[in-house]
Amino acid sequence: MNPSTAQARVVVDELVRNGVRHFVLCPGSRNAPLSFALHDAARAGRITLHVRIDERSAGFLALGLSKGLGLPSHRRGLVALACTSGTAVANLHPAVLEAHHSAEPLIVLTADRPQELMGTGANQTTWQHGVFAPHVSTVDFPVAETRPGQNAVWRSMICRAVARADDHGPVHVNIPFREPLVPDNAGDSWPEPLAGREEDAPWTARYGGSQPVPIEPIDLPARTLVVVGAATWGAGNAIGEIAAERGWPVLAEPGGAGGVASTKAALLRHGTLVLGLDELRPEALVVVGRPTLTRAVQRLLRTTPLVHVIDDTADWTDPQHQATSVGPLALVDRDAEPEWLASWQDADAAVATAVEEFLAAQPWPTGLHVARDLVAAMPRDTVLFLGSSNPVRDVDLVAATERPDVLANRGLAGIDGSVSTAVGVVLGAHDADSRIGPWGAALLGDLTFLHDANGLLIGPAEQRPDLTIVVLNDDGGGIFSLLEQGSAEHADSFERVFATPHGTDLASLCAAYRVPHVRARSREEFLAACRPGPGLRVVEVRTDRSDLRDLHERLRAAVRRTR
C-alpha cells in the first residue's frame, strides 16, 4: 500500500471513530486518496457521503448539515468537508467564515502538495497553511512515508482536530499527499498495523474539561428583558425557560429562542415602544447570542443601565461596549413584577393585532404576507431556513416564531450559499432525529437564490432533500430600499448600484437544473404549492419593490398608533 492511501484511510477511519458521519466531497486530483477512502467507507455503510462539484456550494452544504444535525438533539453536529488543492481551498472561505462566526463545528480537509513543490511553480500549488487565518487554526499533517510509527501520530492529530472543532468551530486540516495518489497493486501491506482502538473507540477519548470556576450571583432587577440573537438552539431555549420561570419578557430573533414564545419584534422594530413608554422600559438586559436584525435593539443596548451577556468566550457580544457583566448566569431568586410582565403582554397583543389588520388591508403579495403565510402553513415537525436580507426580517416582523426549527446564517449574515445550506439543514435534521419530518422549506430573496444557484446542482447518485424553496422575487435588492440609500435623494444612482435588477427567468433556470418550478400568483396557489411533498422544488412569488419603503413606513405608523 502506498503512503498516501494508507494515510487517507486512517484519517477517514479516525474521523468516523470520533463521531463524524456526514462527509462532503468535491472531486479533484490531489485529494484522490481521500476520495477513495470516503467512497469505501460509504459503501461499507459507515458514513453518508455527499458529492458536489462546486466547492463554495459544498462548503455551505456542510455548514447546513452541521446546523441540521445539531438542531433536534440540542448538540453540535460534526461534519467533515474534503477538497483538492489550490483555488478549491479558497472557494471554501465564505462557508468557513460563516461557520466561525456562528461557532458551527466543521472539519475542513484540504489536500495539498508536498513541501518540495512549494515555491517551484508546480501546478495548483500555493501556500495553504493559514489560508483561513486569523479565524481558523491549521493542523498541518506530515507527508506520509513507508515506515512504522505513523498510525498513532495521524490518529492523535485527528482527535485533537475534532476537539478543536467541538470547542471553537471550524478547524482546517491540511494534508500533503505525494504521488501515487490512487491505490496500487501492493495490497494492504504496511510496516505497522493501521488499526485503531478496539470497539471503534477514538484513539484518544476526551472527557469533560476543567472544573467550573464559581461565580458570584448576579442580582438582576425585577424589570429584566431577555434579548436572544443568533444563538444555538440549546442556549436560546435554556434562557427562554429561565425567563418563563421568572416572568421576564423575551425578545428573540427567528430561531434564537428555541420553543419559547417571543414578544413581537415589532415592539422595537417599528413602534420603538420600549424606548418611548416608561412602563415597558427595562432596568436590565440579559443578552444571549448576537442580535443582528434591528437598530432599535442596538439603541436599547446603549440606553439600558445593566447589560449582562451570557458567554464563556473572550469574544462576547457587546458592539455597543455597554456590557456591565459577562459570563454564565447565576441568579438570585427574584421574579418579575406582575405589572411589568402584564404591560409587555398587553403591548405584544396590541402590536400583533395592528400588524394583522394592516396586512389584511394590503393586496397580496408582499414579503410580509409571504413570510406570515409560509410560517403559519408549515407543520411543527419541519424545519425552515431563512435567507438573509429581507426574508429573515419579514419573519421577524410578522410571523409567529416560537418554533424550535427556524435556522439562518447569521454569523456574518451574508447571502452566500443559502440554497446549499438549506439543503444540508433539511438532510441533517431528519437524519439526526426522525421526529423531524423529511420535508422542509426555505424562504429566500431572488438575489440570495441566484447567488447560490449551483446549490440546485445535485448529481443523480446523491441524496436529495424534500425541500421547497420559496423565492420572493422583486427583481433586485429590495433590502436597500429600506436603508438610507433607498431615500428619494439617491434615486439617480439607486437602481444600478444598489437595486441591481437582473431580469432572470427563474423558471428557465430551474429547468436547466431539472428542478420543478411553480410561480404562485395568488395566496391560494402559494399555500397549495407549499404543502409538504417529496423532492426539491422552487416556488416563485413575484412582488413589486417600488413601494416597499412606503409599505414599511405605513406599517410603522400603524404600530405607533397602538400607543
C-alpha positions in Angstrom: 0.0 0.0 0.0 1.4 3.4 -0.9 1.8 6.1 1.8 -1.0 8.4 0.6 -3.5 5.6 0.5 -2.6 4.5 4.0 -2.8 8.0 5.5 -6.1 8.8 3.9 -7.7 5.5 5.1 -6.5 6.2 8.7 -7.7 9.8 8.6 -11.2 8.8 7.5 -11.4 5.8 9.9 -10.4 8.0 12.9 -12.9 10.7 12.0 -15.7 8.1 11.9 -14.5 6.9 15.3 -14.8 10.4 16.6 -18.4 10.7 15.6 -18.3 12.1 12.1 -21.0 10.5 10.0 -21.5 13.0 7.2 -18.8 13.9 4.7 -19.0 16.4 1.8 -16.5 15.7 -1.0 -15.5 17.8 -4.0 -13.8 16.0 -6.9 -10.1 16.6 -7.6 -6.8 15.0 -8.3 -4.6 15.8 -5.2 -7.4 14.7 -2.9 -7.9 11.4 -4.7 -6.6 9.3 -1.7 -9.4 10.8 0.5 -11.9 10.3 -2.3 -11.2 6.6 -2.5 -11.2 6.2 1.3 -14.5 8.1 1.6 -16.1 6.0 -1.2 -15.0 2.8 0.6 -16.4 4.0 3.9 -19.7 4.9 2.3 -20.1 1.5 0.6 -19.4 -0.1 3.9 -22.3 1.9 5.4 -20.1 3.7 7.9 -20.8 7.2 6.6 -23.2 9.2 4.5 -21.2 10.8 1.6 -22.4 13.9 -0.3 -20.5 14.8 -3.5 -20.6 18.3 -5.0 -18.7 19.8 -7.9 -18.7 23.4 -6.7 -16.6 24.0 -3.6 -18.4 27.1 -2.5 -21.8 25.2 -2.5 -20.2 22.2 -0.9 -18.9 24.3 2.0 -22.3 25.7 2.7 -23.9 22.2 2.3 -21.5 21.0 5.1 -22.5 24.0 7.2 -26.2 23.3 6.7 -25.7 19.6 7.6 -23.9 20.7 10.8 -26.8 23.0 11.7 -29.4 20.4 11.0 -27.6 17.6 12.8 -27.4 19.8 15.9 -30.9 21.0 15.9 -33.1 18.2 17.3 -30.6 16.9 19.9 -29.5 20.4 21.0 -26.0 19.1 20.5 -23.3 20.1 18.0 -23.3 18.1 14.8 -19.9 17.3 13.3 -19.4 17.2 9.6 -16.2 16.9 7.5 -15.6 18.5 4.2 -12.8 17.5 1.7 -11.4 19.2 -1.4 -8.3 19.3 -3.6 -5.5 21.9 -3.5 -5.3 25.5 -4.9 -8.3 27.7 -5.6 -10.6 24.9 -4.4 -9.5 25.7 -0.9 -10.1 29.4 -1.4 -13.7 28.7 -2.5 -14.4 27.3 0.9 -13.6 30.6 2.7 -17.1 32.1 2.8 -18.6 29.0 4.4 -15.7 28.7 6.8 -16.1 32.3 7.9 -19.8 31.8 8.5 -19.1 28.7 10.5 -16.5 30.5 12.6 -18.8 33.5 13.4 -21.7 31.2 14.2 -19.5 28.7 16.2 -20.5 25.8 14.0 -18.1 22.9 14.0 -16.6 21.8 10.7 -13.6 19.6 9.9 -12.1 21.1 6.7 -9.9 18.6 5.0 -7.7 20.1 2.2 -5.3 18.1 0.1 -2.0 19.8 -0.5 1.2 19.4 -2.5 4.2 18.1 -0.6 6.8 20.6 0.7 9.3 20.1 -2.1 6.9 21.5 -4.6 6.2 24.8 -2.7 7.6 27.8 -4.5 8.6 25.9 -7.6 5.8 26.9 -9.9 4.2 23.5 -9.7 0.6 23.3 -10.9 -2.2 24.0 -8.5 0.3 24.7 -5.7 0.0 27.6 -3.2 0.7 28.2 0.5 -2.4 26.7 2.2 -1.3 26.9 5.8 -3.3 29.7 7.5 -5.4 30.4 4.4 -8.4 30.8 6.7 -6.4 32.8 9.3 -6.9 34.6 11.7 -10.3 33.0 12.3 -9.4 29.3 11.9 -6.2 27.4 13.0 -4.5 25.0 10.7 -3.5 21.4 11.6 -0.6 20.5 9.3 -0.2 16.8 8.7 3.2 15.4 7.9 3.8 13.8 4.5 3.2 10.1 4.8 6.2 7.8 4.4 6.6 4.0 4.2 7.8 3.4 7.8 6.4 2.4 11.2 5.3 4.9 13.9 2.9 7.0 11.9 -0.5 5.4 12.7 -0.6 6.8 16.2 0.5 10.3 15.0 -2.2 10.5 12.4 -5.0 9.3 14.7 -3.9 11.5 17.6 -3.8 14.6 15.3 -7.4 13.8 14.1 -8.6 13.6 17.7 -7.0 17.0 18.5 -8.6 18.5 15.4 -12.1 17.2 16.4 -11.6 18.6 19.9 -10.8 22.0 18.5 -13.9 21.9 16.3 -16.0 20.9 19.3 -14.7 23.8 21.3 -14.2 26.6 18.8 -16.0 25.8 15.5 -14.3 25.1 12.2 -10.7 23.7 12.1 -8.5 23.4 9.0 -6.7 20.0 8.5 -4.2 20.4 5.7 -2.8 17.1 4.3 0.0 17.0 1.7 -0.1 13.9 -0.5 2.8 12.6 -2.6 2.1 10.5 -5.7 1.0 7.9 -6.3 -2.5 9.2 -5.3 -4.5 6.1 -6.2 -4.5 2.6 -4.6 -1.8 0.4 -6.1 -1.4 -3.4 -6.5 0.7 -3.9 -3.4 -2.4 -4.9 -1.4 -2.7 -3.8 2.2 0.9 -4.5 3.4 2.4 -1.8 5.6 5.3 -1.7 8.1 2.9 -1.5 11.1 -0.7 -2.3 11.9 -3.0 0.6 10.9 -5.9 -0.4 13.2 -7.5 2.0 15.7 -8.6 1.3 19.2 -10.8 -1.7 20.0 -14.6 -1.4 19.7 -14.3 1.5 17.2 -13.3 3.8 20.1 -11.4 7.1 19.3 -7.6 6.9 19.6 -7.8 9.5 22.5 -11.0 9.5 24.5 -11.8 13.1 25.6 -13.9 13.8 28.7 -15.1 17.0 30.4 -12.7 19.9 30.7 -11.6 21.7 33.8 -13.8 22.2 36.8 -16.1 25.2 36.5 -15.0 28.3 38.3 -17.5 29.5 40.9 -19.0 32.9 40.2 -20.9 35.4 42.3 -24.7 35.5 41.8 -25.8 38.4 39.6 -28.6 40.4 41.3 -30.8 41.4 38.4 -33.7 43.7 38.9 -37.3 42.6 38.5 -37.7 44.6 35.2 -35.3 42.4 33.2 -35.7 41.9 29.5 -34.1 38.9 27.7 -32.7 39.5 24.2 -31.9 36.5 22.1 -30.0 37.0 18.9 -28.2 34.5 16.7 -27.6 31.7 19.2 -27.5 27.9 19.4 -30.9 26.3 19.9 -29.8 25.0 23.3 -28.6 28.3 24.6 -31.7 30.2 23.5 -34.0 27.6 24.8 -32.2 27.4 28.2 -32.6 31.2 28.8 -36.1 31.1 27.5 -37.0 28.5 30.2 -35.4 30.7 32.9 -37.3 33.7 31.6 -40.6 31.8 31.7 -40.0 30.8 35.3 -39.0 34.4 36.3 -41.8 36.1 34.3 -39.4 38.1 32.1 -40.4 39.1 28.6 -38.3 37.6 25.8 -37.3 39.4 22.6 -35.9 36.8 20.2 -34.8 36.8 16.6 -36.2 34.0 14.5 -34.9 30.6 15.6 -33.0 32.1 18.6 -35.1 31.1 21.5 -36.0 27.5 20.6 -39.5 26.6 21.5 -40.0 29.5 23.9 -42.5 32.2 22.9 -41.1 35.5 21.9 -42.5 39.0 22.2 -43.3 40.5 18.8 -40.2 42.1 17.4 -42.3 44.9 16.1 -42.5 46.3 19.6 -38.9 47.5 19.0 -38.5 47.4 15.3 -41.5 49.6 14.2 -43.0 51.3 17.1 -39.9 51.8 19.3 -42.5 51.4 22.1 -40.0 50.2 24.6 -37.9 53.4 24.3 -40.9 55.6 24.4 -43.1 54.1 27.2 -41.9 54.1 30.8 -44.0 51.0 31.7 -42.1 49.0 29.1 -38.5 50.3 29.6 -36.3 47.6 31.2 -33.9 48.2 34.0 -31.6 45.3 32.8 -31.0 43.2 29.8 -29.8 39.6 29.6 -28.3 39.1 26.1 -27.8 35.6 24.5 -26.2 35.2 21.1 -25.7 38.1 18.7 -28.6 40.4 18.0 -28.2 41.4 14.3 -31.5 42.4 12.8 -32.6 45.7 14.3 -31.1 49.1 15.0 -33.7 49.6 17.7 -32.3 46.7 19.7 -28.9 48.3 19.5 -30.4 51.6 20.8 -31.9 49.6 23.7 -28.5 48.1 24.5 -26.9 51.6 24.6 -29.6 53.0 26.9 -30.2 50.2 29.5 -28.2 50.7 32.7 -27.4 47.0 33.3 -26.5 44.6 30.5 -25.4 41.0 31.3 -24.1 39.0 28.3 -24.2 35.2 28.7 -21.0 33.9 27.1 -17.9 31.9 28.1 -15.5 33.2 25.5 -13.3 36.2 25.1 -15.4 37.3 22.1 -18.6 38.1 23.9 -21.3 40.1 22.2 -21.1 43.8 23.0 -20.8 46.0 19.9 -22.0 49.0 21.9 -19.3 48.5 24.6 -22.0 48.8 27.3 -22.0 45.3 28.9 -21.7 45.6 32.7 -21.0 41.8 33.2 -20.3 38.7 31.1 -20.3 35.0 31.9 -22.7 32.3 32.9 -26.0 33.3 34.5 -26.2 32.7 38.3 -29.3 34.5 39.6 -30.8 35.3 42.9 -34.4 34.1 43.3 -36.3 37.2 42.1 -39.3 37.1 39.8 -40.5 39.9 37.6 -43.1 42.4 38.7 -46.6 41.2 37.7 -47.4 44.6 36.4 -44.2 44.7 34.3 -45.0 41.4 32.6 -48.6 42.4 32.0 -47.6 45.6 30.3 -45.4 43.7 27.9 -48.1 41.1 27.2 -50.7 43.8 26.6 -48.4 45.7 24.2 -47.5 42.5 22.5 -51.1 41.6 21.8 -51.9 45.2 20.6 -49.0 45.2 18.2 -49.9 41.7 16.9 -53.5 42.9 16.2 -52.2 46.0 14.5 -49.9 44.0 12.2 -52.7 41.5 11.2 -55.1 44.3 10.5 -52.5 46.2 8.4 -51.7 43.1 6.3 -55.4 42.3 5.8 -55.8 45.7 4.2 -52.9 45.3 1.8 -53.1 43.4 -1.5 -51.4 40.1 -1.6 -48.4 39.5 -2.1 -45.8 41.4 -0.2 -42.8 39.9 1.5 -44.6 40.3 4.8 -47.6 38.3 3.6 -45.4 35.5 2.2 -43.4 35.3 5.5 -46.5 35.1 7.6 -48.3 32.6 5.4 -45.3 30.3 5.0 -44.5 30.0 8.7 -48.2 29.5 9.6 -48.6 26.8 7.0 -45.6 24.7 8.0 -46.2 21.6 10.2 -44.5 21.8 13.5 -42.3 18.8 12.8 -40.5 20.5 10.0 -37.5 22.8 9.6 -37.4 26.3 8.0 -34.3 28.0 6.7 -34.3 31.8 6.2 -32.1 33.8 3.8 -30.5 37.0 5.0 -31.7 40.4 3.9 -35.5 40.8 3.8 -36.8 37.2 4.4 -35.4 36.9 7.9 -36.6 40.4 8.8 -40.0 39.8 7.4 -40.4 36.7 9.5 -39.1 38.6 12.5 -41.8 41.3 12.0 -45.0 39.4 11.3 -44.7 35.7 11.8 -45.2 33.6 15.0 -41.6 32.5 15.6 -41.9 30.5 18.7 -40.8 27.5 16.7 -37.7 25.3 17.5 -36.8 24.7 13.9 -36.1 28.1 12.3 -32.4 28.4 11.2 -30.4 31.1 9.3 -26.8 32.0 8.5 -26.4 34.9 10.9 -22.7 34.5 11.8 -21.8 37.1 9.1 -25.4 37.4 7.7 -24.2 37.1 4.1 -26.3 35.8 1.2 -23.6 33.3 0.2 -24.5 29.6 -0.1 -28.1 29.8 1.2 -29.5 27.2 -1.2 -26.8 24.7 -0.2 -27.2 25.5 3.5 -30.9 24.8 3.3 -30.3 21.5 1.6 -27.9 20.5 4.3 -30.2 21.7 7.1 -33.1 19.5 5.9 -31.0 16.4 5.3 -29.1 16.8 8.6 -32.1 17.5 10.8 -34.1 14.5 9.6 -31.1 12.2 9.8 -30.4 13.2 13.4 -33.9 12.8 14.6 -36.7 11.1 12.8 -39.2 13.1 14.8 -38.4 16.0 12.4 -40.1 15.2 9.2 -38.1 14.8 6.0 -39.7 17.8 4.4 -38.5 21.4 5.0 -38.7 24.8 3.4 -36.5 27.8 2.8 -37.5 31.4 2.2 -35.0 33.3 0.1 -34.8 36.6 -1.8 -34.1 36.5 -5.6 -30.5 37.7 -5.3 -29.8 35.2 -2.5 -31.2 32.4 -4.6 -29.2 33.4 -7.7 -26.0 33.8 -5.6 -26.1 30.0 -5.0 -28.0 28.6 -8.0 -25.4 25.8 -8.1 -26.9 24.6 -4.9 -29.5 23.1 -7.2 -26.8 21.0 -8.9 -27.2 17.6 -7.2 -25.9 14.6 -9.1 -28.2 11.6 -9.8 -26.4 9.4 -7.2 -26.6 11.9 -4.4 -29.2 12.1 -1.6 -31.8 14.7 -2.5 -33.8 16.7 0.1 -37.5 17.0 0.3 -37.2 20.8 0.2 -39.5 23.6 -1.0 -37.5 26.8 -1.8 -39.7 29.9 -1.8 -38.1 32.7 -3.7 -39.5 36.2 -3.1 -38.6 37.8 -6.5 -38.6 41.6 -6.6 -36.0 41.7 -9.4 -33.2 43.1 -7.3 -32.0 44.1 -3.8 -35.2 45.2 -2.1 -33.4 45.4 1.3 -31.6 48.5 0.1 -34.9 50.3 -0.4 -35.3 50.3 3.4 -31.9 51.8 4.1 -30.5 55.3 3.8 -29.5 54.8 0.1 -33.2 54.0 -0.7 -34.4 57.5 0.1 -35.6 59.8 -2.7 -32.4 61.9 -2.8 -30.4 58.9 -4.0 -32.9 57.9 -6.7 -30.5 58.6 -9.6 -27.9 56.0 -8.5 -30.2 53.6 -6.6 -31.3 51.2 -9.4 -28.0 50.5 -10.9 -25.6 50.2 -8.0 -27.9 49.1 -5.2 -31.1 47.6 -6.5 -29.2 45.7 -9.3 -32.1 44.4 -11.3 -31.3 41.2 -13.2 -34.4 40.1 -15.2 -33.6 36.4 -14.8 -36.2 33.9 -15.9 -36.2 31.6 -12.8 -38.4 29.0 -14.5 -35.8 28.5 -17.2 -33.0 28.5 -14.7 -34.7 25.8 -12.7 -35.5 23.8 -15.9 -31.8 23.8 -16.7 -31.1 22.1 -13.3 -34.2 19.8 -13.8 -35.8 21.2 -10.6 -39.6 21.7 -10.7 -40.7 25.3 -10.6 -44.1 26.9 -9.8 -45.0 30.5 -9.9 -47.7 31.4 -7.4 -49.9 34.3 -8.5 -52.4 34.1 -5.6 -52.4 33.3 -1.9 -54.4 30.1 -2.6 -51.8 29.0 -5.3 -49.0 29.8 -2.9 -50.4 27.7 0.0 -51.2 24.8 -2.3 -47.6 24.9 -3.7 -46.1 24.9 -0.2 -47.8 21.7 1.0 -45.2 19.2 2.2 -44.1 16.9 -0.6 -41.2 14.9 -1.9 -38.2 16.2 -3.8 -36.6 19.5 -4.4 -38.8 22.3 -5.9 -38.9 26.1 -6.2 -42.0 28.2 -5.6 -41.6 31.8 -7.0 -43.6 34.7 -5.8 -43.1 38.0 -7.6 -43.5 41.3 -5.8 -43.0 45.0 -6.6 -40.3 46.7 -4.6 -41.1 50.1 -5.8 -43.5 50.8 -2.9 -41.6 48.7 -0.3 -40.3 51.7 1.6 -43.7 53.3 1.8 -45.2 49.9 2.9 -42.9 49.7 5.9 -43.4 53.3 6.8 -47.2 52.8 6.9 -46.7 49.7 9.0 -44.6 51.6 11.5 -47.3 54.2 11.7 -50.0 51.6 12.3 -47.9 50.1 15.2 -47.2 53.6 16.7 -51.0 54.1 16.9 -51.2 51.3 19.4 -49.6 53.5 22.0 
